[in-house]
Amino acid sequence: MKKQKQIWVPIAAAVVCIAALYVLDCTLPSGHMLFTVLRKSAIYALVAVSMNLLNGFTGLFSLGQAGFMLIGAYTYAIFTIPLEAKEKVYQYYDCAVGFSLPVPVALVLAGLLAAAFAFLIGLPVLRLKSDYLAIATLGFAEIIKAIFLWKPLGPITNGSNLLKSFPNFSTLVAEESPFYGLYSRHMAFFSTLFPIAVSAICITLIVLLINSSYGRAFKAIREDEVAAEAMGINLAKHKRMAFCISSFFAGVGGGLFAMFANQAQAKTFTTSMTYEILLIVVIGGIGSISGSCIASFLYVAASEWWLRFLDTETYIGAFKVPFLRTGFRMVVFSIIIMIVVLFFRRGLMGDRELSDVARSLRARLSGKSKKKEAAK
């Protein structure tokens, strides 16, 4: 019975989320900011969870997430640009890729190439620990960016020019498709459901991995490497595995981000993007999947939607409200982050999940009901 409940709970949650998204699509205009926030927060949630797998569950402090997202974004863009659009995109080079792939295949390939790069990078880097590992992975992310901007690779990466004209969330279904009529009528619903569904599937795979024997080995390495090795855990193998798996999902997130931005350009994937993902992990709670997902939505919504009015000059009669001008939004947002970090030292969720919170609430409620019955 317990196993059946565990299966039906996520299915019921997925059905409720899809129904809620459909209601929002029927209620709000297609260009409403909420849909944009949901798309971007779903992508950031996937990348944050992939970083949490490495930083929170394996204890490896890596700062190369933006580099692996860059690999994923470029891989997806290069292999999905339609053949008829390649000449317009590659104006200064002869495109070396003379074919295009379906979107799902390109996303998987984006993750695989990111994992391949991670395997090569991990051979020398994973021997380092703590801050040294973080600095090394950060340096490799910058090297990857420089490689993709290298002119000899222009026939593949288009040099320093951006890649565009590939399928995005609004052009997933071709006009000649029999489903295009339904897709165009509910554009906001389907274009938001796709990144959420892909992120949910990937996060589910990460959760299954964490709850497997490999996940227990990752946690053992995080707690004590010497004790883990004494128990027969191959440190080099499991560290490399965690690094490659984390990079795979970061690459898939990079492909989704290219679809969200409707372009792929190396300068977009800066070091500050890695810091944003790290900040989401810290705010949500290091070692909490649910915390990373919740913090992703709160971070994107607060930074790009809820506080947007602070960038607009406001007058009350002839009186000009002080401080309200372009850039003040980020000042307030930074203060909010400082308050959250001060009062939630372990993040919003700590190392707990939503299931743990629900279980503790049920225990408290049942305890209170028992006390009431005993008092009667």
N, C-alpha and C positions, 0 to 999 in steps of 0.2 A: 504493500500500500504506500509506503514512504517513497519508493522508487517511482511509482506512478504519479504521485504528487509532484516529485521533483521534475518529471518530464512535462507535466501539464502546466506548471507555473510559468516557465519561459514562453511556451506556446501561447498561453492566454495573454501574457504581457505583450507579445508581438502583435497579436490580433487587436488588442486595445490601442497600441501605438499606431497601427495602420489605420484603424477607424478614426482615431483622433486627428491624424494627418489628413484624412479625406474630408473630415468636417471642417478643418481649417482651410482646405482648398476650396470648399464650397462657400465659405464665409468671407474669407479675406481675399483681396485682389492678388493676382499672380505675382506682382512685383513687390509684395510686402516684405519688409526687412526680416520678419521672422523666418521666412523660408531660406533667406541667405544665411542667417545665423545658424539654422539647423544644419544646412549643408556643410558649412565650414567647421562647426563644432563636431560634427560626425567624423570629419577627416582628422581634425586635431585629436579627437578621442582615440582614434586608431593609432596614430603616431605616439601619443602619450602612453598608451597601454604597452606599445612595443618598447618604448624606453623604460617603462616600469618593469617589464620583464627582465631587462638587463640590470637596471640600477636598483630596483626595489627587491626583486626576488633572487637575483644571482649575486648582487653586491658588487657589480662592476660599474664604475663611474665613467660612463662614456658620454662624449659631447659631439658625436659625429652624425647625429640624426638628420640634420639639414643636408649633409652630403649624400646620404643614402636616399633621401627624398628627391634630391636633384637627379640622381641616376634613374630613379623610377619615373620621374616626370619626363625626362628626355627620352627614355626608352619607350614609354607610352606614346609620346608625341611623334617620334620618328616612325614608329611602326603602324600608326593609325591614320596618318595623313593620306587622303585619297590620291590615287595616281594622277588624276587630272589637276590636282592642286599643287603638286610637288614643284612644278616649274615656277609658279608664282611665289611659293615660300622660299625655295632655294634660288634666289635671283642671282647670287654671285658665285654659286658653285653648281657643279653637276651632281645631282643627288645620287648617292651610292646605293640607296635602298630602293629597289624597283618594284616593291610590292607593299601591300597593306594587310594588316591583320584585324580580325574582329576585336571589339573592345574587351571582352573577358579574357581572351588569349593574351592581348597586349598587357593587361594589368598583371596577369600571372608572370609573364615574361619580365615585366618591370621589377617585380619582387625577386625573381630568380637572378637577374643581373646584379641587383643590389646585394643579394646574398653572396654571389660570386666575388664581388669586390670586397665584401666583408671578410670572406674566407682568406683572401690574399693579404688584406690589411691585418687580419688577426694573427697571422703567423708570427710576425715580429712584435706586434703591439700588446698582445694579451699576456706577454711575460711581465709587463709592467703592472703596477698596482696603484690604486687610489688616485691622487692628483696627477701623477705622471701619466697614467692611462688616459685621463680626461684631456690633458694637454696634447698627447699624441694623437688621439682621435679627432680633436679639434683641428690640429694641423693637417691631418689627412683629408678632412672635409674641405679645407681651403685648397689643398692640392687637387682634389677631384674637380672643384670649380674651375681652377686654372686649366686643367686638362680639357674640359669641355669647351673652354673658350679658345683653345689652341687652333690656329689657322689651318695647319695640315689636316685636322679632323673636320674641317668645314664641310666636305661632301656628306658627312654623316650628321654632325651636330649643328650645321649652319653657322659655325663660328660664333661671333658675338651677337648675331642677329637672332631675334626671337623666332620660335616655331609656333605656328598657328594653323587654322583651318582643319584641325582634327576634331573628331566627335567630342562634344561636351555634354553636360547634363540636359541641355535643351535641344540637342540634335541627335539623340541616341537612336531614334526611329526615323528612317528615311521617308521622304514624302511619298514614294511609290509603294510603301508598305501598306497592307490592308488595315493595320492597327494605328496608322498615323492619325486618323480622325479622332479616335478615342484619346490618343496621346496628346494631341494639340488642344483638345477641350479641357484636359486635366493636366496641363503642362507643369504647374507648380507641384502637384501631387507626385507625379512620376519622377520629375527631375530632383525632387527632394528625397523620395523613397529610395532611389538607386544608391546614393552614397551612404545613406543610413543602413540599407540592407547589406551592402558590401562590408561596411565597418562592423556591423553586428556579427556577420559570419566570421570575419577575421578575429574579432575579440572572443567569440565563442571558442574558436580553435585554440587561442592563447589560454583561455580558462581551462580547457580540457588538458592542455599540455602541463599547466601548473599543477593540476590535480593528479597527474600521472606520476610514475616512478621517476621520470626525468625531472619533473617539477620539484619533487622532493629532494633530488640530488642538487638542483640549483639552490634550494633553500639551505641545504646542508653546507654548501660552499659559502653562501652568504654568512652563515653563523660562525663557522670556523673551518678554514681550509685545511689545517693540519688534521683535525678530527675527521673531516670528510675523506681525506686521502687515506687515513688509517682504516676507515671503514670500507675501502676498496673503490672509491669513486675516482675515476680518471679526471683529474682537474683540467688538464689541457683540452681533452675531448669535450667535456661538458661546457667549459667556458667558450670554446669555439662554436659549439652548437647553439648556445644561448645568443652569442653575438650574431651568428648568421641568421637565426630565426627572427631576432629583433630587427635586423636589417631588411629581411624579406618583407615584413609587414610595413616597415618604414618606406620601402620602395613602392609597395601597393598604395600607401598613403600619398606618396609623391605623385603617382599617376592620377589619383583622384584629385589632388590639388591642382594639377595641370588642367583637368576637366573643369574644375571650379573657376580657375583664373582665365580659362579659355586661351592660354598661351603658356609657353615654357621658355624661360630665360634664366641663365645661370645666376645673374645678379639678384634675382628674387630670393634665392635660397642662401641667405646670409647667416652669419653667426647668431644674430639676434633672433632668428627663427628657432634655432636650437634652444636658446635661453627661454623663449616663450614656451616651448614644449616642456622644458625642465621646470619652469615655474608652475605650469599646470600640474605636473606630477607632484611637486612639493605641496601645492595648495590642496590638492585632492587627498594626498596621503601616500607616502612612499610604501609600496607594498599593497595598495588597494586598487583593484580594477574599477570598482564602482566609483571610488573617489576621483580617478582620472577622468571618467566619463562625465561626472557631475561638474567637476572643475572646468572641463573643456567648454561646456555650454555656458557656465557662469563667466568664464574669462572672455569668450568671444562676444557674448551678449553685452557685458558691461563695457568692454573696450570699444565696441563698434556700433552699439545700438542704444542702450539705456542712458549713457552719459553723453550722447551726441549733442544734446541741447546746450551743453556747457561751452561748445565752440561757437555759439551764435551770440552776437552782441544783442543785448536786450535792454529796452527802454520801458520804464514805468512813467508814463507822461513825458516830462522833459528830463527825468532823472535816468542816467545811464547806470545800470547795474554793474558794479566794479568786478574786475577779474574775468568776466565772461568774454572770451575772445578765442581765436584759433590757438589750439594747443593746451588750453586750460583743462580740457577733458582728460588728458594724460596725466596731468598733475594730480587731479582728484583720484583717478584710477590708481596711481602709484601709492597714494595715501591709504586707499582702501586695502591694497595688497599688504602694506606694512601693518595695518590693524589686524588683518586676518592672520598673518604670520605671527604676530605678537600674542594673540589670544588663542590661536590654534597651533600650538608648537609642533604637533604631529600631523597637521593638515586637517581638513574637514572630516575625513573618515578615519584617520590614523592608519592602521593596518587592517581595518574591518571592512566587510562587504555589506551590502544592503540586506542580504539574508541574515547576517549576524545581528544587525540592528533590529530586524523584524523578530528574530528569535528572542532577543532580550526584552523587547516590548511585550511579546506574548507571555514571557515568564513573569514580568512585572504585573501585567494585568491579571494573570491567573493567581499570583501571590496575593494581590489585593482582594480578589474575589473570595479566596480561601479565608483571609482574615475577617472579611465581612460576615461570612457564614459562621466562623468560629465565634464572632462577637454576638451573633443572634442566638 
